[in-house]
Amino acid sequence: MSNKAVINTDQAPAAIGPYSQAIKAGNTVYLSGQIPLDPATMALVSDDFEAQARQVFTNLKAVCEEAAGTLQDVVKLNLYLVDLEHFAVVNEVMEEFFDKPYPARAAIGVKALPKGAQFEAEGIMVIGD
C-alpha cells in the first residue's frame, strides 16, 4: 500500500498537462512547477516580471497550504528564469514570501517556459516531524 497522496487546490492553477500540483509521500511534499497563471482565469497574470514572480510564489504558497504546510516548510527551490537579468528581482520578491533560514535553491536560465511565462518555481517541502 502506497503512502502517496495527491495535493490539489483551486487556489492555484489547475495542471496544464499530465501532472499533479503536488505529491505527498510520507512527510515530504514534491511541489510541481508553478508559472504565473491566475488560478481563476488560467491566463498569465501580467507581462511584468515582478508581477509574474509574485504570482508564482502565491501559487506555490496555495499548494503548500493545501498540503498542510507553509512556504517556511520548503527545503529546496528550483527557479527557472527566461532572462537571468531578473535574478535580483526574484531575490527581492522571494524575501517578501520567505523568512530566514531560506530554503536551498538553484536558479537556472532557460530558453522558454510554458505559455510564454518568464518565471517558474518548483520545490520540495518537508512537514511535520
N, C-alpha and C positions, 0 to 999 in steps of 0.2 A: 504494500500500500504506500502511495506517494504522500509526502507531506508538502506537496507543491500546491500553491493556491494562486489563482488569477486575481489581480487587482485591477479594478475598473471603476472609473468615476466619470460622471458627466460634467464635472468641474474642470476637466482637462479635455483636449481634443480627442475625439474618437480615433482609433487606429486607422491609418490610411493604407494599410496593407495587412498581410498575414502575420500579425504580431499582437501581443498584449501590451497594455500600458505599463504593466509591471508584473513580475512573477515573484511570489514569496516562497522561499524554500527554507524551512526552519525559521531562524530569526534574521535571515538575510533577504533583502528585497532588491531585485535587479530591476532598475528603472530604465525603460526604453527611452530612446532619444526623443526629446521634445523640440519641436520647432515652434516659431511664434504664431501659431494659429489661435484665433479666438474660438473657444470651445462652442459658442453659440452659433457662429456663422461658418466656422471651418475655413475662414479666409485669413490671410496674413493680417496681423493687427495694424501694420504700418510699413512704409518703406524705410522709416527712420531706424538706424541700427540700435540706438539706445532703447527705443520703444520695443523693438524686437527682443532685445536681451531681457528686459523686464518681463515680457510675456512668457519667454522660455522658462525663467525661474518661477514665475507664478504658476505655470502649468506643472512644473516639477513639484512644487510645493503642494498642489492639489493632490497629486498622485501619492506623495509621501503621507499626507494626512489620511487618505483613504486606506492606506496600509497601516494605520495606527502609529505613524511616526511623524517626524518633522524634518525640515531641512538640516537641522542640527545633528540628526542621526546619519546623515550622508557621510560615508567614509572615503569615497572615491568619486571624482567627477571627471568626465571626459568632455572637453569643449571642442566644438568644430566651428571654425570661422572661415568664411569665404575670403575675407580680407584681414590679414593679421594686423593691419594698421588700426583695427578696432580693439586691440588687446587691452589697452588702458581703459577703455570704456567698459569692457567686460569686468575688469577688476573693480571699478567704481560701483557698478550695478551689483556685482556679487557681494560687496561689503554691505549693501542695503538688505540683503536676504540672508546672509550667513554671519554668525558670530564666531570669534576665536574659540577654540582652535579650528581653523579652516580644514576642510577635507583635503586629502591628497588630490592632485589634479594634473591633468595633461591638457594642453591647448594645441590643437592641430589645425594647420591651414589646409583647406580642401578646395577643389576646383568648383564644386557646386553642391547644393543641398536641395532636398525635395521642395517643390512648389516655389522655387526661387528664393527661399529663405536665406538670410545672411548668417544665421547662427543656429546651432543646435547643441543641446547638452543632454548627457545621459549619466547615470550614476549607479552606485551601489550603496544601499542603506542597511545598517545593522540596528535592529530594535530589540528591546528587552535585555535580558541577561546574556 
